[in-house]
């Protein structure tokens, strides 16, 4: 019985220590990694957003032509100054090129995926045939321009380059 009381007292003391320890000796706050700015929170983003807003306000009749010209000149100057002061790194350029390439490839996605058994499928983003379940062939991409090649085609429909059959 004495052993049980001693164990209960130790467990109680440990629980009390865990509860009171942050109050007795608080830890210094840990620094978090800085969060990247939202593009609209940068000076360039603020100016470009303001330009869109004043254009919209003018179109809806909420802004007179004189006020529009004044605000447009102000925010255009601010946007140009922000763009001049922005460093353009190699990563930014690479990201813009990759984004543009993806956009061009998705524009060429007008050719639906095709099943070897059932033919072209109506679902443009399907990976498997909805009729038989086979994996759909999305077609290869042209090495010159990146256009999706037609199955069995000998020439690229985008640039005319001969492709391997």
DRENLUM-699806 format. One line per field, with one value per atom (N, C-alpha, C): x, z, y; residue number from 1; atom name. Coordinates in Angstrom, 2 decimals. Layout:
<atoms>
xx = X:...
zz = Z:...
yy = Y:...
num = NUM:...
atomo = CA:...
</atoms>
This chain:
<atoms>
xx = 0.82:0.00:0.87:1.96:2.89:3.53:3.80:4.39:3.42:2.14:1.14:1.02:1.06:0.98:2.22:3.38:4.62:4.59:4.11:4.00:2.99:1.87:0.86:1.43:2.21:2.83:3.84:4.63:5.59:4.90:3.84:3.08:2.45:1.91:1.32:2.36:3.54:4.62:5.09:5.18:5.59:4.55:3.29:2.23:2.24:2.42:2.49:3.69:4.83:6.03:5.77:5.14:4.86:3.93:2.98:2.04:2.70:3.49:4.07:5.40:6.07:7.38:7.39:6.41:6.43:6.28:5.62:5.45:6.72:7.42:8.63:9.79:10.03:11.16:10.67:10.08:9.59:10.75:10.52:11.52:11.47:12.62:12.59:11.85:11.13:10.37:11.33:10.95:11.77:11.40:12.40:12.13:11.69:10.62:10.10:10.75:10.77:11.31:10.41:11.00:10.17:9.27:8.04:7.07:7.23:7.26:7.41:6.19:6.45:5.37:4.45:3.18:2.22:2.52:2.49:2.81:1.99:0.77:-0.06:0.33:1.20:1.63:2.91:3.54:4.75:4.36:5.29:4.95:4.45:5.06:4.61:3.18:2.91:1.58:0.52:0.85:-0.10:-0.43:0.60:0.38:-0.43:-0.10:-0.83:-2.28:-2.50:-3.86:-4.66:-4.01:-4.68:-5.05:-4.16:-4.46:-5.68:-5.77:-6.93:-8.21:-8.09:-9.26:-9.77:-8.86:-9.32:-9.87:-9.33:-9.89:-11.31:-11.51:-12.85:-13.81:-13.34:-14.19:-14.59:-13.68:-14.01:-15.03:-14.85:-15.77:-17.18:-17.29:-18.61:-19.19:-18.45:-18.97:-18.75:-17.95:-17.71:-16.59:-15.86:-14.70:-14.77:-14.58:-14.62:-13.34:-13.38:-12.22:-11.02:-11.27:-10.17:-9.51:-10.33:-9.78:-9.05:-9.62:-8.99:-7.60:-7.48:-6.17:-5.15:-5.60:-4.72:-4.23:-5.15:-4.79:-3.98:-4.32:-3.58:-2.13:-1.90:-0.53:0.23:-0.43:0.22:0.62:-0.32:-0.03:0.83:0.77:1.66:3.10:3.32:4.66:5.14:4.26:4.63:4.97:4.19:4.45:5.77:6.04:7.30:8.50:8.40:9.49:9.72:8.64:8.77:9.40:9.04:9.61:11.07:11.46:12.86:13.73:13.19:13.96:13.98:13.22:13.14:14.31:15.06:16.10:15.46:15.93:15.43:16.51:16.23:17.20:17.00:17.98:17.90:16.72:16.42:15.29:13.97:13.83:12.60:12.40:13.46:13.37:13.04:13.71:13.44:11.99:11.48:10.10:9.13:9.43:8.55:8.56:9.74:9.84:9.07:9.24:8.54:7.03:6.58:5.15:4.61:5.34:4.92:4.89:5.88:5.90:4.70:4.37:3.20:1.93:1.84:0.64:0.50:1.61:1.57:1.20:1.74:1.42:-0.03:-0.56:-1.96:-2.88:-2.42:-3.22:-3.30:-2.26:-2.26:-2.98:-3.58:-4.23:-5.61:-5.90:-7.21:-7.43:-6.35:-6.47:-6.74:-7.90:-8.22:-7.32:-7.16:-6.40:-7.11:-6.33:-6.90:-6.60:-7.59:-7.45:-7.09:-6.17:-5.77:-6.93:-7.85:-8.99:-10.21:-10.57:-11.82:-11.69:-10.47:-10.26:-10.25:-10.42:-10.38:-11.47:-11.12:-12.04:-12.54:-13.77:-14.32:-13.77:-13.15:-12.64:-11.22:-11.01:-9.69:-8.60:-8.98:-7.97:-7.91:-8.51:-8.56:-7.21:-6.88:-5.66:-5.98:-7.23:-7.65:-8.93:-9.12:-10.31:-11.53:-12.60:-13.81:-14.61:-14.30:-15.01:-14.32:-13.00:-12.31:-11.27:-10.88:-9.95:-8.49:-8.16:-6.76:-6.17:-4.85:-4.15:-4.23:-4.57:-4.70:-3.35:-3.13:-1.90:-2.18:-1.39:-1.58:-0.83:-0.04:0.74:2.03:3.03:4.32:4.29:5.31:5.44:6.52:6.33:7.31:8.56:9.73:10.98:11.30:10.71:11.01:10.12:8.81:7.90:7.09:7.09:6.36:4.90:4.43:3.05:2.81:1.65:1.32:1.16:1.80:1.77:0.57:-0.02:-1.14:-0.62:-1.38:-0.93:-0.78:0.38:0.64:1.04:1.11:1.47:2.95:3.31:4.72:5.29:4.40:4.84:4.11:4.79:4.19:3.18:1.99:0.96:1.23:2.12:2.44:3.50:4.61:5.71:6.10:5.54:5.82:7.07:7.72:8.94:8.58:9.42:9.20:9.54:8.68:8.91:9.08:9.71:9.92:8.57:8.39:7.12:7.05
zz = 0.00:0.00:0.00:0.71:0.73:-0.65:-1.33:-2.68:-3.66:-3.54:-4.43:-4.20:-2.95:-2.62:-3.14:-3.03:-3.53:-5.05:-5.76:-7.23:-7.64:-6.93:-7.25:-7.03:-5.97:-5.70:-6.78:-7.25:-8.33:-9.64:-9.97:-11.20:-11.10:-9.94:-9.74:-9.85:-9.27:-9.35:-10.79:-11.54:-12.94:-13.77:-13.52:-14.25:-13.91:-12.64:-12.22:-12.86:-12.94:-13.57:-15.05:-15.75:-17.17:-17.41:-16.49:-16.65:-16.32:-15.26:-14.80:-15.47:-16.11:-16.69:-17.73:-18.62:-19.56:-18.87:-17.71:-16.99:-16.22:-15.73:-14.94:-15.84:-16.90:-17.80:-19.25:-19.71:-21.09:-22.09:-23.19:-24.25:-25.12:-25.65:-26.59:-27.87:-28.47:-29.68:-30.80:-31.54:-32.67:-33.88:-34.66:-35.84:-36.98:-37.63:-38.76:-40.03:-41.04:-42.33:-42.90:-43.53:-44.07:-45.19:-45.14:-46.15:-47.37:-48.58:-49.77:-49.95:-50.50:-50.73:-51.83:-51.67:-52.72:-53.83:-55.10:-56.17:-56.12:-55.61:-55.54:-54.39:-53.49:-52.37:-52.66:-53.78:-54.15:-54.71:-54.76:-55.34:-56.78:-57.54:-58.93:-58.95:-58.10:-58.06:-57.62:-56.64:-56.16:-57.28:-58.00:-59.08:-60.22:-60.59:-61.69:-61.30:-60.06:-59.59:-59.58:-59.16:-59.15:-60.58:-61.53:-62.93:-63.43:-63.07:-63.47:-62.83:-61.56:-60.85:-61.43:-61.73:-62.26:-63.67:-64.42:-65.75:-65.61:-64.66:-64.42:-63.95:-63.03:-62.53:-63.64:-64.57:-65.69:-66.61:-66.87:-67.75:-67.16:-65.84:-65.21:-64.89:-65.21:-65.01:-63.62:-62.82:-61.46:-61.39:-62.48:-62.49:-63.72:-63.52:-64.66:-65.48:-66.72:-67.60:-67.04:-66.44:-65.88:-64.71:-63.82:-62.69:-63.18:-64.21:-64.77:-65.30:-66.06:-66.63:-65.53:-64.50:-63.39:-62.67:-62.33:-61.63:-62.52:-63.80:-64.71:-64.80:-64.92:-65.00:-63.71:-62.57:-61.28:-61.13:-61.40:-61.19:-62.31:-63.49:-64.55:-64.19:-63.67:-63.24:-62.11:-61.16:-60.04:-60.52:-61.47:-61.99:-62.75:-63.55:-64.31:-63.37:-62.33:-61.36:-60.64:-60.30:-59.61:-60.54:-61.81:-62.76:-63.04:-63.06:-63.30:-62.12:-60.93:-59.75:-59.45:-60.20:-59.97:-60.61:-59.85:-60.48:-61.17:-62.35:-63.09:-63.03:-62.29:-62.15:-63.20:-63.32:-64.31:-63.99:-62.71:-62.34:-62.80:-62.75:-63.20:-64.69:-65.45:-66.90:-67.23:-66.56:-66.80:-66.46:-65.37:-64.98:-66.01:-66.54:-67.57:-68.84:-69.22:-70.42:-70.23:-69.07:-68.79:-68.78:-68.19:-68.17:-69.58:-70.40:-71.78:-72.57:-72.37:-73.07:-72.67:-71.37:-70.93:-71.54:-71.62:-72.20:-73.68:-74.40:-75.81:-76.00:-75.15:-75.27:-74.93:-73.93:-73.58:-74.66:-75.40:-76.51:-77.63:-77.74:-78.77:-78.33:-77.17:-76.64:-77.24:-78.39:-79.01:-79.52:-79.78:-80.22:-78.98:-78.94:-77.75:-77.67:-76.46:-76.33:-77.09:-77.54:-78.35:-77.72:-77.79:-77.34:-78.56:-78.41:-79.54:-80.03:-79.15:-79.52:-79.93:-79.12:-79.30:-80.09:-80.29:-81.02:-80.11:-80.68:-79.87:-78.80:-77.63:-76.51:-76.32:-75.82:-75.64:-74.41:-73.48:-72.26:-72.53:-72.56:-72.91:-71.88:-70.62:-69.58:-69.09:-69.84:-69.42:-69.58:-68.65:-68.74:-69.20:-68.97:-69.34:-70.16:-71.05:-71.89:-71.02:-71.22:-70.42:-70.88:-72.06:-72.55:-72.17:-72.48:-72.27:-71.15:-70.66:-69.54:-69.92:-71.21:-71.62:-71.39:-71.23:-71.10:-72.43:-72.37:-73.58:-74.02:-75.33:-75.85:-76.11:-75.50:-75.67:-76.88:-77.50:-78.65:-78.20:-79.05:-78.75:-79.09:-78.62:-78.91:-79.96:-80.82:-81.84:-81.15:-81.59:-81.01:-81.38:-82.47:-82.91:-82.25:-82.24:-81.75:-80.53:-80.16:-78.98:-79.22:-80.46:-80.78:-80.61:-80.12:-79.99:-81.38:-81.60:-82.90:-83.02:-84.19:-84.44:-84.49:-83.93:-83.97:-85.42:-85.74:-87.09:-88.08:-87.67:-88.59:-88.90:-90.11:-90.50:-90.42:-90.30:-90.24:-89.10:-88.50:-87.43:-88.05:-87.46:-87.96:-87.61:-86.63:-86.21:-87.06:-87.34:-88.05:-89.34:-89.58:-90.81:-90.77:-89.63:-89.52:-89.66:-90.37:-90.53:-89.20:-88.78:-87.53:-87.82:-86.89:-87.07:-87.02:-87.90:-87.97:-86.93
yy = -1.18:0.00:1.26:1.19:2.30:2.49:1.37:1.43:2.10:1.78:2.37:3.87:4.29:5.71:6.45:5.81:6.41:6.54:5.54:5.59:6.67:6.76:7.78:9.17:9.34:10.65:11.00:10.03:10.28:10.63:9.92:10.21:11.60:11.94:13.26:14.36:14.14:15.13:15.30:14.20:14.28:15.04:14.78:15.48:16.97:17.29:18.68:19.38:18.70:19.27:19.54:18.61:18.81:20.00:20.19:21.30:22.64:22.69:23.95:24.30:23.37:23.60:24.73:24.85:25.99:27.34:27.36:28.61:29.00:28.01:28.25:28.65:27.89:28.16:28.16:29.27:29.28:29.24:28.58:28.48:29.73:30.11:31.24:30.81:31.72:31.35:30.97:29.93:29.50:30.36:30.69:31.51:30.60:30.98:30.23:30.73:29.88:30.29:31.38:32.39:33.47:32.95:33.37:32.96:33.85:33.26:34.09:34.99:36.16:37.11:36.63:36.91:36.67:37.67:37.26:38.21:39.49:39.43:40.63:41.54:41.08:41.90:42.67:42.39:43.11:44.47:45.43:46.73:46.62:45.73:45.53:44.98:43.99:43.39:44.37:45.21:46.22:47.19:47.65:48.61:47.99:46.75:46.11:45.82:45.41:45.18:46.49:47.56:48.86:49.28:49.02:49.36:48.58:47.30:46.50:47.05:47.42:47.93:49.25:50.15:51.44:51.27:50.32:50.03:49.50:48.60:48.05:49.15:50.01:51.09:52.05:52.32:53.21:52.55:51.24:50.52:50.48:50.40:50.33:51.70:52.76:54.11:54.66:54.03:54.50:55.52:55.71:56.58:57.47:58.78:59.71:59.54:60.05:59.94:60.70:61.86:62.65:61.92:61.37:60.62:59.36:58.74:57.54:57.86:58.93:59.30:59.60:60.31:60.64:59.38:58.48:57.26:56.31:56.27:55.40:55.85:57.14:57.65:57.33:57.51:57.25:55.79:54.87:53.45:52.86:53.41:52.95:53.29:54.50:54.89:53.98:53.69:52.82:51.41:50.89:49.54:49.50:50.51:50.54:50.65:51.47:51.58:50.25:49.58:48.28:47.25:47.27:46.31:46.60:47.85:48.19:47.76:47.83:47.49:46.00:45.21:43.78:43.05:42.27:41.46:40.26:39.96:38.80:37.74:36.68:35.61:34.54:33.67:32.60:31.68:31.48:30.63:31.20:32.53:33.16:32.94:33.09:32.93:31.48:30.54:29.13:28.79:29.34:29.08:29.65:30.84:31.43:30.58:30.08:29.26:27.95:27.32:26.06:26.28:27.38:27.69:27.88:28.60:28.85:27.54:26.67:25.39:24.53:24.52:23.76:24.32:25.63:26.25:25.88:25.89:25.53:24.07:23.20:21.78:21.51:22.21:21.99:22.55:23.57:24.09:23.08:22.23:21.20:19.94:19.96:18.78:18.57:19.20:19.06:17.64:16.88:15.51:14.65:13.98:13.19:11.96:11.40:10.17:9.05:8.07:6.99:5.64:4.77:3.39:2.55:1.62:0.77:-0.08:-0.44:-1.29:-0.48:0.53:1.26:2.56:3.04:4.29:5.50:6.71:7.94:7.94:8.48:8.53:9.95:10.13:11.48:12.20:11.48:12.10:12.62:13.94:14.46:14.20:13.96:13.76:12.32:11.39:10.00:9.33:8.44:7.64:6.21:5.77:4.43:4.52:3.57:3.53:3.25:4.02:3.84:2.62:2.08:0.90:-0.40:-0.50:-1.77:-1.73:-0.55:-0.44:-0.42:-0.48:-0.45:0.94:0.98:2.25:2.99:4.27:5.07:5.60:5.62:6.22:7.69:8.54:9.97:10.50:9.65:10.10:10.75:10.61:11.22:12.70:13.41:14.83:15.04:16.02:16.37:16.90:16.45:16.92:18.36:18.86:20.22:21.27:21.01:22.06:21.65:20.35:19.92:19.60:19.62:19.31:17.81:17.44:16.02:15.42:14.28:13.63:12.71:12.67:11.78:10.35:9.41:8.01:7.56:7.00:6.50:7.58:8.83:9.91:9.90:10.34:10.37:11.79:12.80:14.19:14.90:15.85:16.67:17.61:17.69:18.59:20.04:20.28:21.63:22.30:21.54:22.18:21.44:20.28:19.56:18.70:18.60:17.79:16.31:15.56:14.14:13.45:12.54:11.83:10.35:9.66:8.21:7.50:6.56:5.83:4.75
num = 1:1:1:2:2:2:3:3:3:4:4:4:5:5:5:6:6:6:7:7:7:8:8:8:9:9:9:10:10:10:11:11:11:12:12:12:13:13:13:14:14:14:15:15:15:16:16:16:17:17:17:18:18:18:19:19:19:20:20:20:21:21:21:22:22:22:23:23:23:24:24:24:25:25:25:26:26:26:27:27:27:28:28:28:29:29:29:30:30:30:31:31:31:32:32:32:33:33:33:34:34:34:35:35:35:36:36:36:37:37:37:38:38:38:39:39:39:40:40:40:41:41:41:42:42:42:43:43:43:44:44:44:45:45:45:46:46:46:47:47:47:48:48:48:49:49:49:50:50:50:51:51:51:52:52:52:53:53:53:54:54:54:55:55:55:56:56:56:57:57:57:58:58:58:59:59:59:60:60:60:61:61:61:62:62:62:63:63:63:64:64:64:65:65:65:66:66:66:67:67:67:68:68:68:69:69:69:70:70:70:71:71:71:72:72:72:73:73:73:74:74:74:75:75:75:76:76:76:77:77:77:78:78:78:79:79:79:80:80:80:81:81:81:82:82:82:83:83:83:84:84:84:85:85:85:86:86:86:87:87:87:88:88:88:89:89:89:90:90:90:91:91:91:92:92:92:93:93:93:94:94:94:95:95:95:96:96:96:97:97:97:98:98:98:99:99:99:100:100:100:101:101:101:102:102:102:103:103:103:104:104:104:105:105:105:106:106:106:107:107:107:108:108:108:109:109:109:110:110:110:111:111:111:112:112:112:113:113:113:114:114:114:115:115:115:116:116:116:117:117:117:118:118:118:119:119:119:120:120:120:121:121:121:122:122:122:123:123:123:124:124:124:125:125:125:126:126:126:127:127:127:128:128:128:129:129:129:130:130:130:131:131:131:132:132:132:133:133:133:134:134:134:135:135:135:136:136:136:137:137:137:138:138:138:139:139:139:140:140:140:141:141:141:142:142:142:143:143:143:144:144:144:145:145:145:146:146:146:147:147:147:148:148:148:149:149:149:150:150:150:151:151:151:152:152:152:153:153:153:154:154:154:155:155:155:156:156:156:157:157:157:158:158:158:159:159:159:160:160:160:161:161:161:162:162:162:163:163:163:164:164:164:165:165:165
atomo = N:CA:C:N:CA:C:N:CA:C:N:CA:C:N:CA:C:N:CA:C:N:CA:C:N:CA:C:N:CA:C:N:CA:C:N:CA:C:N:CA:C:N:CA:C:N:CA:C:N:CA:C:N:CA:C:N:CA:C:N:CA:C:N:CA:C:N:CA:C:N:CA:C:N:CA:C:N:CA:C:N:CA:C:N:CA:C:N:CA:C:N:CA:C:N:CA:C:N:CA:C:N:CA:C:N:CA:C:N:CA:C:N:CA:C:N:CA:C:N:CA:C:N:CA:C:N:CA:C:N:CA:C:N:CA:C:N:CA:C:N:CA:C:N:CA:C:N:CA:C:N:CA:C:N:CA:C:N:CA:C:N:CA:C:N:CA:C:N:CA:C:N:CA:C:N:CA:C:N:CA:C:N:CA:C:N:CA:C:N:CA:C:N:CA:C:N:CA:C:N:CA:C:N:CA:C:N:CA:C:N:CA:C:N:CA:C:N:CA:C:N:CA:C:N:CA:C:N:CA:C:N:CA:C:N:CA:C:N:CA:C:N:CA:C:N:CA:C:N:CA:C:N:CA:C:N:CA:C:N:CA:C:N:CA:C:N:CA:C:N:CA:C:N:CA:C:N:CA:C:N:CA:C:N:CA:C:N:CA:C:N:CA:C:N:CA:C:N:CA:C:N:CA:C:N:CA:C:N:CA:C:N:CA:C:N:CA:C:N:CA:C:N:CA:C:N:CA:C:N:CA:C:N:CA:C:N:CA:C:N:CA:C:N:CA:C:N:CA:C:N:CA:C:N:CA:C:N:CA:C:N:CA:C:N:CA:C:N:CA:C:N:CA:C:N:CA:C:N:CA:C:N:CA:C:N:CA:C:N:CA:C:N:CA:C:N:CA:C:N:CA:C:N:CA:C:N:CA:C:N:CA:C:N:CA:C:N:CA:C:N:CA:C:N:CA:C:N:CA:C:N:CA:C:N:CA:C:N:CA:C:N:CA:C:N:CA:C:N:CA:C:N:CA:C:N:CA:C:N:CA:C:N:CA:C:N:CA:C:N:CA:C:N:CA:C:N:CA:C:N:CA:C:N:CA:C:N:CA:C:N:CA:C:N:CA:C:N:CA:C:N:CA:C:N:CA:C:N:CA:C:N:CA:C:N:CA:C:N:CA:C:N:CA:C:N:CA:C:N:CA:C:N:CA:C:N:CA:C:N:CA:C:N:CA:C:N:CA:C:N:CA:C:N:CA:C:N:CA:C:N:CA:C:N:CA:C:N:CA:C:N:CA:C:N:CA:C
</atoms>
